[in-house]
Amino acid sequence: YPFIPLTINPAAAGASKIFSAKGIFRIKPLFQVIGGASSSQQFMSIDMPLKKGDWGLGFLGFNTDQSFATSSGVISSNLGLAAVLSRHWNWGRGHQLSVGANSGINQYPIQGRLGTSEMLASVGVGITYRKEALTLGISKPSNRFDGLGDAPLYMQASYYFPVANLHTLKLGTVIRKDQETKFDLNAVFWYQEKVGVGVWYQQTGSEFGDPALLGTVEVPLGINFRVGYSYDFLGKNVTTLGSSTTSEAAGFHQIFISYNLDFGLGKLGQFRP
């Protein structure tokens, strides 16, 4: 979610007042051995401003095997698709209050009466406040209509500040509250706005609730593109189930890419750590 904030808060749609398309490909191991176990996930989001930035529209999708073994010996997919709508109020010098909602469907790897996964509708809500470099948010991003499996409550905070000449440090945290409370910490140092190197400690978004420790690097390619890579050093401790084997030899690799366009609001040239 530090790469794709829409995954935990729909109020982020259109908040930057630019068109943004983002994608993540996540895989373990990087090169699969024939007959070995593997796990892969894909995430994508699109969001854009409407009505001169007063509204935002977005789309969110993901597909992941989740390493979930069925009784028949195959691995179920876990698909999610959602449309996102947000409203933004701007005042003073850099103040922004945003509210957002998403609605979509999720495929849960649960064996139903016919031995198949279940497609269930969901809705999510969120709110954020921004003041230049500060962002605060609270959200419940994916609540099932049948009242089961409701998403936890997420609270987010991030702040970035200059460090010497053109260097920037961004710090953030996410707290997840459901049956228990878990938290994440992340920090990214940007060297002269040309390369960002970071560390993320996650308890809220990794497989089966296991902690994750990611090293990351990001590089802007002009003003329209940005690419990034991260590696989960603790992912090797997560067992990936295959038809007959298990593998704990490697952590997860993540490849990230984003493409941005200005919709005439003059916001594309602003550096966003």
Steps between C-alpha positions, in 0.01 A plus 500: 500500500785755524515456120120478453321694778154422355535147637430620854332842458260596216530869594838501321334490155580822315649664809826584319302667217674297229413190300695208644521136391697268728582132498684248716614152407600289799657156473680236705744361396625729223587202278283194554657158513310236302282309742559756777247717680441864413274791583416805291274800538403794280358833617394803298322831551390792283381831639441849364358837605159626388336845517834684531612270779189522718416136424703190432423181307693177521519128431673235710577139416708212630555133432691278740527130562555569873671159526159353586484125440155353429384151591550396134869589515491819288552859614201735504530849359381804691369766262377848588357780285363832625391842375601798716346846539631782720420861590767759587478837676799735475552820698768731631862417432511131415213367713303212347223284647395195298232235540468195278311176445553191289266224393590177328525123515749266660567135433571328827695171501224330699351171389128547448226240468605420142871488581580837343614837626242764596451836327365750752431873482680743726509870583771714660524853640783732601596856591832686480637839600804651325702808582789526256744231624266347762238234427260344754235241419249252638316236297317167476582402142308177430190400694295208371127557451419171673648632826778241513870561459484876553821689437695631798518868586814664359663819626777659294749783548795621292725805492793604284755773558813634330842372604783722372506599132217336301501193725168389648408254775148355516376319810172314533299259710182294466303356792251218441233430760283188500521213750847627578698815422796488262717775358734571209791742469660626179776746415628612158800728442504683167839608371461828308158383378676247273494174693311388809627228734277372777418244766149378583404289799153353450272296723171591331536405135713189467400137451304341785581797726870418514732801533682632194821701478549658158791685349387731217641718226311744272617698198307768305535476122415856399182654639259236370651167607631353822629148555584319821609170648477347845597173665342345808781362714258320731294351217724195494342401830154478339415155368363493145284194438521310174347175380758292683783726617571794726759772454649738754820581311423851375311814590257695285617729219286803409526700178316831490424743217288816482398729215369852567335766285397858572132571440560872462527582871878557493581242768714251309830683552474484880735250663313233698721288726 
